[in-house]
Amino acid sequence: MELPRESKKLIGTDIKSVQLGWPQGMPLVRKLEHRLGEVRTDLGENAARVIFTLVASQMVLLHGFIKKSQKTPLVDLNTARHRKNKL
């Protein structure tokens, strides 16, 4: 699914805000589990999520997706876990 330019810009702005350390919690950032968090972007009818980890104080983006259900899909969480373990 190709996102509109404006949606990409919103996601990028939210990621940048988290990198700069402005929001430390909900609604923009949520801890998923040990060493995994998610940046949450409201796109109106949809919600974008970018799962990340921190390595040596650097934010590493592991996986991004458009959320379609209340719970984080296991396939997306497993993709992020796998990529984190490869670091």
PyMOL Python script that loads the backbone (N, CA, C, O; Angstrom):
from pymol import cmd

cmd.read_pdbstr("""\
ATOM      1  N   MET A   1       0.848  -1.180   0.000  1.00  0.00           N
ATOM      2  CA  MET A   1       0.000   0.000   0.000  1.00  0.00           C
ATOM      3  C   MET A   1       0.890   1.240   0.000  1.00  0.00           C
ATOM      4  O   MET A   1       1.709   1.427   0.900  1.00  0.00           O
ATOM      5  N   GLU A   2       0.729   2.051  -0.978  1.00  0.00           N
ATOM      6  CA  GLU A   2       1.488   3.300  -1.084  1.00  0.00           C
ATOM      7  C   GLU A   2       0.769   4.379  -0.284  1.00  0.00           C
ATOM      8  O   GLU A   2      -0.417   4.636  -0.487  1.00  0.00           O
ATOM      9  N   LEU A   3       1.500   4.999   0.618  1.00  0.00           N
ATOM     10  CA  LEU A   3       0.917   6.066   1.436  1.00  0.00           C
ATOM     11  C   LEU A   3       0.979   7.398   0.714  1.00  0.00           C
ATOM     12  O   LEU A   3       1.928   7.662  -0.025  1.00  0.00           O
ATOM     13  N   PRO A   4      -0.020   8.235   0.920  1.00  0.00           N
ATOM     14  CA  PRO A   4       0.037   9.586   0.360  1.00  0.00           C
ATOM     15  C   PRO A   4       1.204  10.369   0.970  1.00  0.00           C
ATOM     16  O   PRO A   4       1.636  10.096   2.090  1.00  0.00           O
ATOM     17  N   ARG A   5       1.689  11.321   0.229  1.00  0.00           N
ATOM     18  CA  ARG A   5       2.833  12.129   0.658  1.00  0.00           C
ATOM     19  C   ARG A   5       2.596  12.778   2.028  1.00  0.00           C
ATOM     20  O   ARG A   5       3.494  12.802   2.869  1.00  0.00           O
ATOM     21  N   GLU A   6       1.396  13.299   2.245  1.00  0.00           N
ATOM     22  CA  GLU A   6       1.084  13.962   3.521  1.00  0.00           C
ATOM     23  C   GLU A   6       1.167  12.982   4.695  1.00  0.00           C
ATOM     24  O   GLU A   6       1.625  13.349   5.777  1.00  0.00           O
ATOM     25  N   SER A   7       0.725  11.739   4.483  1.00  0.00           N
ATOM     26  CA  SER A   7       0.810  10.722   5.534  1.00  0.00           C
ATOM     27  C   SER A   7       2.262  10.399   5.855  1.00  0.00           C
ATOM     28  O   SER A   7       2.631  10.269   7.023  1.00  0.00           O
ATOM     29  N   LYS A   8       3.083  10.271   4.821  1.00  0.00           N
ATOM     30  CA  LYS A   8       4.510  10.005   5.028  1.00  0.00           C
ATOM     31  C   LYS A   8       5.156  11.138   5.820  1.00  0.00           C
ATOM     32  O   LYS A   8       6.000  10.907   6.686  1.00  0.00           O
ATOM     33  N   LYS A   9       4.744  12.358   5.510  1.00  0.00           N
ATOM     34  CA  LYS A   9       5.291  13.527   6.200  1.00  0.00           C
ATOM     35  C   LYS A   9       4.911  13.510   7.685  1.00  0.00           C
ATOM     36  O   LYS A   9       5.743  13.811   8.542  1.00  0.00           O
ATOM     37  N   LEU A  10       3.661  13.160   7.988  1.00  0.00           N
ATOM     38  CA  LEU A  10       3.215  13.073   9.383  1.00  0.00           C
ATOM     39  C   LEU A  10       3.997  12.016  10.156  1.00  0.00           C
ATOM     40  O   LEU A  10       4.412  12.247  11.292  1.00  0.00           O
ATOM     41  N   ILE A  11       4.194  10.861   9.534  1.00  0.00           N
ATOM     42  CA  ILE A  11       4.948   9.785  10.181  1.00  0.00           C
ATOM     43  C   ILE A  11       6.381  10.243  10.441  1.00  0.00           C
ATOM     44  O   ILE A  11       6.912  10.034  11.532  1.00  0.00           O
ATOM     45  N   GLY A  12       7.002  10.862   9.452  1.00  0.00           N
ATOM     46  CA  GLY A  12       8.372  11.355   9.602  1.00  0.00           C
ATOM     47  C   GLY A  12       8.492  12.405  10.692  1.00  0.00           C
ATOM     48  O   GLY A  12       9.468  12.415  11.442  1.00  0.00           O
ATOM     49  N   THR A  13       7.510  13.285  10.784  1.00  0.00           N
ATOM     50  CA  THR A  13       7.513  14.316  11.822  1.00  0.00           C
ATOM     51  C   THR A  13       7.411  13.685  13.208  1.00  0.00           C
ATOM     52  O   THR A  13       8.098  14.112  14.136  1.00  0.00           O
ATOM     53  N   ASP A  14       6.566  12.680  13.351  1.00  0.00           N
ATOM     54  CA  ASP A  14       6.429  12.003  14.643  1.00  0.00           C
ATOM     55  C   ASP A  14       7.712  11.269  15.024  1.00  0.00           C
ATOM     56  O   ASP A  14       8.121  11.299  16.185  1.00  0.00           O
ATOM     57  N   ILE A  15       8.348  10.612  14.059  1.00  0.00           N
ATOM     58  CA  ILE A  15       9.611   9.920  14.336  1.00  0.00           C
ATOM     59  C   ILE A  15      10.669  10.926  14.775  1.00  0.00           C
ATOM     60  O   ILE A  15      11.404  10.680  15.731  1.00  0.00           O
ATOM     61  N   LYS A  16      10.746  12.044  14.089  1.00  0.00           N
ATOM     62  CA  LYS A  16      11.728  13.077  14.436  1.00  0.00           C
ATOM     63  C   LYS A  16      11.483  13.611  15.848  1.00  0.00           C
ATOM     64  O   LYS A  16      12.432  13.837  16.599  1.00  0.00           O
ATOM     65  N   SER A  17      10.230  13.812  16.207  1.00  0.00           N
ATOM     66  CA  SER A  17       9.898  14.282  17.553  1.00  0.00           C
ATOM     67  C   SER A  17      10.391  13.300  18.611  1.00  0.00           C
ATOM     68  O   SER A  17      10.942  13.709  19.634  1.00  0.00           O
ATOM     69  N   VAL A  18      10.194  12.015  18.367  1.00  0.00           N
ATOM     70  CA  VAL A  18      10.645  10.992  19.311  1.00  0.00           C
ATOM     71  C   VAL A  18      12.168  10.982  19.390  1.00  0.00           C
ATOM     72  O   VAL A  18      12.728  10.868  20.480  1.00  0.00           O
ATOM     73  N   GLN A  19      12.844  11.101  18.250  1.00  0.00           N
ATOM     74  CA  GLN A  19      14.305  11.132  18.234  1.00  0.00           C
ATOM     75  C   GLN A  19      14.843  12.295  19.054  1.00  0.00           C
ATOM     76  O   GLN A  19      15.871  12.167  19.720  1.00  0.00           O
ATOM     77  N   LEU A  20      14.153  13.423  19.008  1.00  0.00           N
ATOM     78  CA  LEU A  20      14.590  14.601  19.747  1.00  0.00           C
ATOM     79  C   LEU A  20      14.198  14.538  21.219  1.00  0.00           C
ATOM     80  O   LEU A  20      14.580  15.401  22.009  1.00  0.00           O
ATOM     81  N   GLY A  21      13.436  13.514  21.579  1.00  0.00           N
ATOM     82  CA  GLY A  21      13.119  13.285  22.981  1.00  0.00           C
ATOM     83  C   GLY A  21      11.959  14.080  23.535  1.00  0.00           C
ATOM     84  O   GLY A  21      11.813  14.183  24.753  1.00  0.00           O
ATOM     85  N   TRP A  22      11.122  14.651  22.668  1.00  0.00           N
ATOM     86  CA  TRP A  22      10.023  15.470  23.169  1.00  0.00           C
ATOM     87  C   TRP A  22       8.951  14.650  23.861  1.00  0.00           C
ATOM     88  O   TRP A  22       8.738  14.850  25.057  1.00  0.00           O
ATOM     89  N   PRO A  23       8.265  13.742  23.188  1.00  0.00           N
ATOM     90  CA  PRO A  23       7.226  12.989  23.908  1.00  0.00           C
ATOM     91  C   PRO A  23       7.832  11.724  24.502  1.00  0.00           C
ATOM     92  O   PRO A  23       8.528  10.981  23.809  1.00  0.00           O
ATOM     93  N   GLN A  24       7.578  11.488  25.739  1.00  0.00           N
ATOM     94  CA  GLN A  24       8.138  10.295  26.371  1.00  0.00           C
ATOM     95  C   GLN A  24       7.096   9.208  26.614  1.00  0.00           C
ATOM     96  O   GLN A  24       7.409   8.179  27.212  1.00  0.00           O
ATOM     97  N   GLY A  25       5.881   9.419  26.167  1.00  0.00           N
ATOM     98  CA  GLY A  25       4.844   8.421  26.405  1.00  0.00           C
ATOM     99  C   GLY A  25       3.658   8.600  25.476  1.00  0.00           C
ATOM    100  O   GLY A  25       3.750   9.206  24.409  1.00  0.00           O
ATOM    101  N   MET A  26       2.549   8.052  25.922  1.00  0.00           N
ATOM    102  CA  MET A  26       1.325   8.097  25.128  1.00  0.00           C
ATOM    103  C   MET A  26       0.899   9.540  24.912  1.00  0.00           C
ATOM    104  O   MET A  26       1.164  10.371  25.781  1.00  0.00           O
ATOM    105  N   PRO A  27       0.269   9.877  23.831  1.00  0.00           N
ATOM    106  CA  PRO A  27      -0.234   8.961  22.812  1.00  0.00           C
ATOM    107  C   PRO A  27       0.752   8.691  21.685  1.00  0.00           C
ATOM    108  O   PRO A  27       0.462   7.867  20.818  1.00  0.00           O
ATOM    109  N   LEU A  28       1.915   9.359  21.662  1.00  0.00           N
ATOM    110  CA  LEU A  28       2.825   9.221  20.524  1.00  0.00           C
ATOM    111  C   LEU A  28       3.741   8.008  20.622  1.00  0.00           C
ATOM    112  O   LEU A  28       4.059   7.393  19.604  1.00  0.00           O
ATOM    113  N   VAL A  29       4.165   7.658  21.818  1.00  0.00           N
ATOM    114  CA  VAL A  29       5.108   6.544  21.993  1.00  0.00           C
ATOM    115  C   VAL A  29       4.528   5.556  22.995  1.00  0.00           C
ATOM    116  O   VAL A  29       3.971   5.939  24.023  1.00  0.00           O
ATOM    117  N   ARG A  30       4.672   4.275  22.670  1.00  0.00           N
ATOM    118  CA  ARG A  30       4.208   3.239  23.590  1.00  0.00           C
ATOM    119  C   ARG A  30       5.246   2.131  23.645  1.00  0.00           C
ATOM    120  O   ARG A  30       5.767   1.706  22.614  1.00  0.00           O
ATOM    121  N   LYS A  31       5.545   1.665  24.849  1.00  0.00           N
ATOM    122  CA  LYS A  31       6.457   0.537  25.009  1.00  0.00           C
ATOM    123  C   LYS A  31       5.685  -0.748  24.719  1.00  0.00           C
ATOM    124  O   LYS A  31       4.607  -0.977  25.268  1.00  0.00           O
ATOM    125  N   LEU A  32       6.256  -1.585  23.841  1.00  0.00           N
ATOM    126  CA  LEU A  32       5.612  -2.856  23.503  1.00  0.00           C
ATOM    127  C   LEU A  32       6.112  -3.979  24.394  1.00  0.00           C
ATOM    128  O   LEU A  32       5.335  -4.783  24.908  1.00  0.00           O
ATOM    129  N   GLU A  33       7.423  -4.015  24.564  1.00  0.00           N
ATOM    130  CA  GLU A  33       8.073  -5.021  25.400  1.00  0.00           C
ATOM    131  C   GLU A  33       9.502  -4.560  25.621  1.00  0.00           C
ATOM    132  O   GLU A  33       9.885  -3.478  25.174  1.00  0.00           O
ATOM    133  N   HIS A  34      10.297  -5.378  26.312  1.00  0.00           N
ATOM    134  CA  HIS A  34      11.683  -5.002  26.595  1.00  0.00           C
ATOM    135  C   HIS A  34      12.425  -4.663  25.296  1.00  0.00           C
ATOM    136  O   HIS A  34      12.514  -5.488  24.388  1.00  0.00           O
ATOM    137  N   ARG A  35      12.952  -3.444  25.224  1.00  0.00           N
ATOM    138  CA  ARG A  35      13.748  -2.951  24.103  1.00  0.00           C
ATOM    139  C   ARG A  35      12.968  -2.790  22.796  1.00  0.00           C
ATOM    140  O   ARG A  35      13.576  -2.706  21.729  1.00  0.00           O
ATOM    141  N   LEU A  36      11.649  -2.746  22.859  1.00  0.00           N
ATOM    142  CA  LEU A  36      10.835  -2.463  21.672  1.00  0.00           C
ATOM    143  C   LEU A  36       9.773  -1.428  22.030  1.00  0.00           C
ATOM    144  O   LEU A  36       9.053  -1.566  23.019  1.00  0.00           O
ATOM    145  N   GLY A  37       9.694  -0.399  21.209  1.00  0.00           N
ATOM    146  CA  GLY A  37       8.658   0.616  21.374  1.00  0.00           C
ATOM    147  C   GLY A  37       8.021   0.887  20.031  1.00  0.00           C
ATOM    148  O   GLY A  37       8.483   0.396  19.001  1.00  0.00           O
ATOM    149  N   GLU A  38       6.958   1.670  20.044  1.00  0.00           N
ATOM    150  CA  GLU A  38       6.318   2.015  18.781  1.00  0.00           C
ATOM    151  C   GLU A  38       5.986   3.498  18.756  1.00  0.00           C
ATOM    152  O   GLU A  38       5.546   4.080  19.748  1.00  0.00           O
ATOM    153  N   VAL A  39       6.213   4.089  17.588  1.00  0.00           N
ATOM    154  CA  VAL A  39       5.774   5.448  17.323  1.00  0.00           C
ATOM    155  C   VAL A  39       4.384   5.317  16.717  1.00  0.00           C
ATOM    156  O   VAL A  39       4.178   4.567  15.764  1.00  0.00           O
ATOM    157  N   ARG A  40       3.436   6.054  17.279  1.00  0.00           N
ATOM    158  CA  ARG A  40       2.032   5.948  16.871  1.00  0.00           C
ATOM    159  C   ARG A  40       1.632   7.235  16.159  1.00  0.00           C
ATOM    160  O   ARG A  40       1.727   8.322  16.728  1.00  0.00           O
ATOM    161  N   THR A  41       1.184   7.109  14.913  1.00  0.00           N
ATOM    162  CA  THR A  41       0.758   8.270  14.135  1.00  0.00           C
ATOM    163  C   THR A  41      -0.688   8.095  13.705  1.00  0.00           C
ATOM    164  O   THR A  41      -1.046   7.097  13.079  1.00  0.00           O
ATOM    165  N   ASP A  42      -1.508   9.067  14.045  1.00  0.00           N
ATOM    166  CA  ASP A  42      -2.913   9.061  13.643  1.00  0.00           C
ATOM    167  C   ASP A  42      -3.016   9.678  12.255  1.00  0.00           C
ATOM    168  O   ASP A  42      -2.634  10.830  12.049  1.00  0.00           O
ATOM    169  N   LEU A  43      -3.535   8.905  11.303  1.00  0.00           N
ATOM    170  CA  LEU A  43      -3.677   9.370   9.925  1.00  0.00           C
ATOM    171  C   LEU A  43      -5.142   9.594   9.562  1.00  0.00           C
ATOM    172  O   LEU A  43      -5.515   9.492   8.393  1.00  0.00           O
ATOM    173  N   GLY A  44      -5.952   9.891  10.530  1.00  0.00           N
ATOM    174  CA  GLY A  44      -7.383  10.071  10.273  1.00  0.00           C
ATOM    175  C   GLY A  44      -8.110   8.755  10.387  1.00  0.00           C
ATOM    176  O   GLY A  44      -8.359   8.276  11.493  1.00  0.00           O
ATOM    177  N   GLU A  45      -8.457   8.157   9.251  1.00  0.00           N
ATOM    178  CA  GLU A  45      -9.163   6.875   9.267  1.00  0.00           C
ATOM    179  C   GLU A  45      -8.234   5.707   9.565  1.00  0.00           C
ATOM    180  O   GLU A  45      -8.695   4.643   9.976  1.00  0.00           O
ATOM    181  N   ASN A  46      -6.941   5.889   9.366  1.00  0.00           N
ATOM    182  CA  ASN A  46      -5.955   4.839   9.610  1.00  0.00           C
ATOM    183  C   ASN A  46      -5.005   5.247  10.725  1.00  0.00           C
ATOM    184  O   ASN A  46      -4.996   6.392  11.176  1.00  0.00           O
ATOM    185  N   ALA A  47      -4.210   4.285  11.155  1.00  0.00           N
ATOM    186  CA  ALA A  47      -3.180   4.544  12.155  1.00  0.00           C
ATOM    187  C   ALA A  47      -1.898   3.875  11.687  1.00  0.00           C
ATOM    188  O   ALA A  47      -1.898   2.693  11.341  1.00  0.00           O
ATOM    189  N   ALA A  48      -0.812   4.626  11.677  1.00  0.00           N
ATOM    190  CA  ALA A  48       0.482   4.069  11.288  1.00  0.00           C
ATOM    191  C   ALA A  48       1.280   3.769  12.547  1.00  0.00           C
ATOM    192  O   ALA A  48       1.189   4.487  13.543  1.00  0.00           O
ATOM    193  N   ARG A  49       2.054   2.713  12.490  1.00  0.00           N
ATOM    194  CA  ARG A  49       2.926   2.338  13.592  1.00  0.00           C
ATOM    195  C   ARG A  49       4.319   2.073  13.039  1.00  0.00           C
ATOM    196  O   ARG A  49       4.470   1.468  11.978  1.00  0.00           O
ATOM    197  N   VAL A  50       5.330   2.529  13.761  1.00  0.00           N
ATOM    198  CA  VAL A  50       6.718   2.229  13.432  1.00  0.00           C
ATOM    199  C   VAL A  50       7.346   1.668  14.699  1.00  0.00           C
ATOM    200  O   VAL A  50       7.454   2.365  15.708  1.00  0.00           O
ATOM    201  N   ILE A  51       7.758   0.408  14.643  1.00  0.00           N
ATOM    202  CA  ILE A  51       8.375  -0.250  15.792  1.00  0.00           C
ATOM    203  C   ILE A  51       9.871   0.042  15.752  1.00  0.00           C
ATOM    204  O   ILE A  51      10.506  -0.031  14.700  1.00  0.00           O
ATOM    205  N   PHE A  52      10.422   0.376  16.925  1.00  0.00           N
ATOM    206  CA  PHE A  52      11.828   0.754  17.002  1.00  0.00           C
ATOM    207  C   PHE A  52      12.488   0.164  18.242  1.00  0.00           C
ATOM    208  O   PHE A  52      11.822  -0.323  19.155  1.00  0.00           O
ATOM    209  N   THR A  53      13.808   0.221  18.247  1.00  0.00           N
ATOM    210  CA  THR A  53      14.603  -0.123  19.421  1.00  0.00           C
ATOM    211  C   THR A  53      15.685   0.938  19.567  1.00  0.00           C
ATOM    212  O   THR A  53      15.891   1.749  18.664  1.00  0.00           O
ATOM    213  N   LEU A  54      16.365   0.933  20.688  1.00  0.00           N
ATOM    214  CA  LEU A  54      17.483   1.843  20.910  1.00  0.00           C
ATOM    215  C   LEU A  54      18.761   1.034  20.977  1.00  0.00           C
ATOM    216  O   LEU A  54      18.845   0.044  21.704  1.00  0.00           O
ATOM    217  N   VAL A  55      19.760   1.462  20.213  1.00  0.00           N
ATOM    218  CA  VAL A  55      21.078   0.831  20.221  1.00  0.00           C
ATOM    219  C   VAL A  55      22.092   1.942  20.435  1.00  0.00           C
ATOM    220  O   VAL A  55      22.232   2.831  19.595  1.00  0.00           O
ATOM    221  N   ALA A  56      22.796   1.893  21.553  1.00  0.00           N
ATOM    222  CA  ALA A  56      23.797   2.916  21.882  1.00  0.00           C
ATOM    223  C   ALA A  56      23.197   4.322  21.759  1.00  0.00           C
ATOM    224  O   ALA A  56      23.785   5.206  21.135  1.00  0.00           O
ATOM    225  N   SER A  57      22.037   4.509  22.353  1.00  0.00           N
ATOM    226  CA  SER A  57      21.318   5.793  22.359  1.00  0.00           C
ATOM    227  C   SER A  57      20.844   6.243  20.981  1.00  0.00           C
ATOM    228  O   SER A  57      20.457   7.400  20.816  1.00  0.00           O
ATOM    229  N   GLN A  58      20.867   5.363  20.002  1.00  0.00           N
ATOM    230  CA  GLN A  58      20.379   5.679  18.659  1.00  0.00           C
ATOM    231  C   GLN A  58      19.073   4.929  18.410  1.00  0.00           C
ATOM    232  O   GLN A  58      18.950   3.746  18.731  1.00  0.00           O
ATOM    233  N   MET A  59      18.118   5.623  17.843  1.00  0.00           N
ATOM    234  CA  MET A  59      16.831   5.016  17.511  1.00  0.00           C
ATOM    235  C   MET A  59      16.970   4.249  16.200  1.00  0.00           C
ATOM    236  O   MET A  59      17.341   4.824  15.177  1.00  0.00           O
ATOM    237  N   VAL A  60      16.672   2.952  16.230  1.00  0.00           N
ATOM    238  CA  VAL A  60      16.742   2.110  15.039  1.00  0.00           C
ATOM    239  C   VAL A  60      15.314   1.687  14.685  1.00  0.00           C
ATOM    240  O   VAL A  60      14.644   1.008  15.463  1.00  0.00           O
ATOM    241  N   LEU A  61      14.862   2.101  13.501  1.00  0.00           N
ATOM    242  CA  LEU A  61      13.517   1.753  13.044  1.00  0.00           C
ATOM    243  C   LEU A  61      13.535   0.337  12.491  1.00  0.00           C
ATOM    244  O   LEU A  61      14.323   0.026  11.598  1.00  0.00           O
ATOM    245  N   LEU A  62      12.671  -0.518  13.016  1.00  0.00           N
ATOM    246  CA  LEU A  62      12.683  -1.930  12.653  1.00  0.00           C
ATOM    247  C   LEU A  62      11.581  -2.326  11.676  1.00  0.00           C
ATOM    248  O   LEU A  62      11.804  -3.146  10.785  1.00  0.00           O
ATOM    249  N   HIS A  63      10.401  -1.749  11.839  1.00  0.00           N
ATOM    250  CA  HIS A  63       9.278  -2.173  10.996  1.00  0.00           C
ATOM    251  C   HIS A  63       8.155  -1.147  11.087  1.00  0.00           C
ATOM    252  O   HIS A  63       7.841  -0.654  12.170  1.00  0.00           O
ATOM    253  N   GLY A  64       7.559  -0.835   9.958  1.00  0.00           N
ATOM    254  CA  GLY A  64       6.430   0.085   9.926  1.00  0.00           C
ATOM    255  C   GLY A  64       5.249  -0.554   9.223  1.00  0.00           C
ATOM    256  O   GLY A  64       5.425  -1.355   8.304  1.00  0.00           O
ATOM    257  N   PHE A  65       4.045  -0.201   9.653  1.00  0.00           N
ATOM    258  CA  PHE A  65       2.848  -0.776   9.056  1.00  0.00           C
ATOM    259  C   PHE A  65       1.638   0.098   9.363  1.00  0.00           C
ATOM    260  O   PHE A  65       1.675   0.948  10.253  1.00  0.00           O
ATOM    261  N   ILE A  66       0.574  -0.128   8.614  1.00  0.00           N
ATOM    262  CA  ILE A  66      -0.706   0.519   8.867  1.00  0.00           C
ATOM    263  C   ILE A  66      -1.526  -0.436   9.722  1.00  0.00           C
ATOM    264  O   ILE A  66      -1.757  -1.587   9.350  1.00  0.00           O
ATOM    265  N   LYS A  67      -1.951   0.054  10.850  1.00  0.00           N
ATOM    266  CA  LYS A  67      -2.667  -0.785  11.806  1.00  0.00           C
ATOM    267  C   LYS A  67      -4.135  -0.902  11.407  1.00  0.00           C
ATOM    268  O   LYS A  67      -4.796   0.094  11.112  1.00  0.00           O
ATOM    269  N   LYS A  68      -4.626  -2.134  11.406  1.00  0.00           N
ATOM    270  CA  LYS A  68      -6.004  -2.386  10.990  1.00  0.00           C
ATOM    271  C   LYS A  68      -6.847  -2.985  12.107  1.00  0.00           C
ATOM    272  O   LYS A  68      -8.054  -3.164  11.943  1.00  0.00           O
ATOM    273  N   SER A  69      -6.224  -3.298  13.241  1.00  0.00           N
ATOM    274  CA  SER A  69      -6.962  -3.873  14.362  1.00  0.00           C
ATOM    275  C   SER A  69      -6.498  -3.212  15.653  1.00  0.00           C
ATOM    276  O   SER A  69      -5.520  -2.465  15.661  1.00  0.00           O
ATOM    277  N   GLN A  70      -7.196  -3.487  16.730  1.00  0.00           N
ATOM    278  CA  GLN A  70      -6.874  -2.883  18.019  1.00  0.00           C
ATOM    279  C   GLN A  70      -5.514  -3.356  18.531  1.00  0.00           C
ATOM    280  O   GLN A  70      -4.735  -2.564  19.059  1.00  0.00           O
ATOM    281  N   LYS A  71      -5.236  -4.636  18.374  1.00  0.00           N
ATOM    282  CA  LYS A  71      -4.005  -5.234  18.877  1.00  0.00           C
ATOM    283  C   LYS A  71      -2.926  -5.221  17.793  1.00  0.00           C
ATOM    284  O   LYS A  71      -3.225  -5.356  16.606  1.00  0.00           O
ATOM    285  N   THR A  72      -1.661  -5.057  18.217  1.00  0.00           N
ATOM    286  CA  THR A  72      -0.555  -5.105  17.262  1.00  0.00           C
ATOM    287  C   THR A  72      -0.480  -6.517  16.671  1.00  0.00           C
ATOM    288  O   THR A  72      -0.341  -7.485  17.419  1.00  0.00           O
ATOM    289  N   PRO A  73      -0.568  -6.649  15.347  1.00  0.00           N
ATOM    290  CA  PRO A  73      -0.528  -7.977  14.722  1.00  0.00           C
ATOM    291  C   PRO A  73       0.772  -8.715  15.047  1.00  0.00           C
ATOM    292  O   PRO A  73       1.859  -8.139  15.002  1.00  0.00           O
ATOM    293  N   LEU A  74       0.638  -9.989  15.370  1.00  0.00           N
ATOM    294  CA  LEU A  74       1.783 -10.806  15.758  1.00  0.00           C
ATOM    295  C   LEU A  74       2.821 -10.887  14.645  1.00  0.00           C
ATOM    296  O   LEU A  74       4.019 -10.905  14.927  1.00  0.00           O
ATOM    297  N   VAL A  75       2.390 -10.937  13.389  1.00  0.00           N
ATOM    298  CA  VAL A  75       3.340 -11.021  12.276  1.00  0.00           C
ATOM    299  C   VAL A  75       4.221  -9.766  12.232  1.00  0.00           C
ATOM    300  O   VAL A  75       5.417  -9.861  11.956  1.00  0.00           O
ATOM    301  N   ASP A  76       3.644  -8.604  12.500  1.00  0.00           N
ATOM    302  CA  ASP A  76       4.419  -7.363  12.503  1.00  0.00           C
ATOM    303  C   ASP A  76       5.359  -7.305  13.703  1.00  0.00           C
ATOM    304  O   ASP A  76       6.500  -6.859  13.579  1.00  0.00           O
ATOM    305  N   LEU A  77       4.890  -7.750  14.852  1.00  0.00           N
ATOM    306  CA  LEU A  77       5.728  -7.782  16.045  1.00  0.00           C
ATOM    307  C   LEU A  77       6.888  -8.759  15.865  1.00  0.00           C
ATOM    308  O   LEU A  77       8.017  -8.461  16.257  1.00  0.00           O
ATOM    309  N   ASN A  78       6.618  -9.920  15.277  1.00  0.00           N
ATOM    310  CA  ASN A  78       7.678 -10.903  15.039  1.00  0.00           C
ATOM    311  C   ASN A  78       8.700 -10.403  14.026  1.00  0.00           C
ATOM    312  O   ASN A  78       9.889 -10.692  14.160  1.00  0.00           O
ATOM    313  N   THR A  79       8.259  -9.657  13.015  1.00  0.00           N
ATOM    314  CA  THR A  79       9.186  -9.065  12.049  1.00  0.00           C
ATOM    315  C   THR A  79      10.144  -8.123  12.764  1.00  0.00           C
ATOM    316  O   THR A  79      11.351  -8.161  12.522  1.00  0.00           O
ATOM    317  N   ALA A  80       9.615  -7.284  13.637  1.00  0.00           N
ATOM    318  CA  ALA A  80      10.452  -6.344  14.390  1.00  0.00           C
ATOM    319  C   ALA A  80      11.400  -7.080  15.331  1.00  0.00           C
ATOM    320  O   ALA A  80      12.569  -6.711  15.442  1.00  0.00           O
ATOM    321  N   ARG A  81      10.912  -8.112  16.007  1.00  0.00           N
ATOM    322  CA  ARG A  81      11.772  -8.900  16.915  1.00  0.00           C
ATOM    323  C   ARG A  81      12.926  -9.532  16.146  1.00  0.00           C
ATOM    324  O   ARG A  81      14.075  -9.493  16.587  1.00  0.00           O
ATOM    325  N   HIS A  82      12.611 -10.109  15.004  1.00  0.00           N
ATOM    326  CA  HIS A  82      13.638 -10.764  14.187  1.00  0.00           C
ATOM    327  C   HIS A  82      14.711  -9.758  13.762  1.00  0.00           C
ATOM    328  O   HIS A  82      15.904 -10.047  13.850  1.00  0.00           O
ATOM    329  N   ARG A  83      14.292  -8.594  13.309  1.00  0.00           N
ATOM    330  CA  ARG A  83      15.242  -7.566  12.877  1.00  0.00           C
ATOM    331  C   ARG A  83      16.064  -7.043  14.052  1.00  0.00           C
ATOM    332  O   ARG A  83      17.252  -6.757  13.902  1.00  0.00           O
ATOM    333  N   LYS A  84      15.434  -6.919  15.223  1.00  0.00           N
ATOM    334  CA  LYS A  84      16.162  -6.472  16.418  1.00  0.00           C
ATOM    335  C   LYS A  84      17.245  -7.481  16.781  1.00  0.00           C
ATOM    336  O   LYS A  84      18.363  -7.097  17.123  1.00  0.00           O
ATOM    337  N   ASN A  85      16.919  -8.758  16.708  1.00  0.00           N
ATOM    338  CA  ASN A  85      17.878  -9.800  17.068  1.00  0.00           C
ATOM    339  C   ASN A  85      19.051  -9.877  16.103  1.00  0.00           C
ATOM    340  O   ASN A  85      20.105 -10.405  16.456  1.00  0.00           O
ATOM    341  N   LYS A  86      18.885  -9.357  14.885  1.00  0.00           N
ATOM    342  CA  LYS A  86      19.971  -9.362  13.901  1.00  0.00           C
ATOM    343  C   LYS A  86      20.951  -8.206  14.116  1.00  0.00           C
ATOM    344  O   LYS A  86      22.029  -8.187  13.521  1.00  0.00           O
ATOM    345  N   LEU A  87      20.580  -7.241  14.967  1.00  0.00           N
ATOM    346  CA  LEU A  87      21.456  -6.086  15.207  1.00  0.00           C
ATOM    347  C   LEU A  87      22.655  -6.466  16.052  1.00  0.00           C
ATOM    348  O   LEU A  87      23.494  -5.616  16.350  1.00  0.00           O
TER     349      LEU A  87
END
""", "prot")
cmd.dss("prot")
cmd.show_as("cartoon", "prot")
cmd.util.cbc("prot")
cmd.orient("prot")
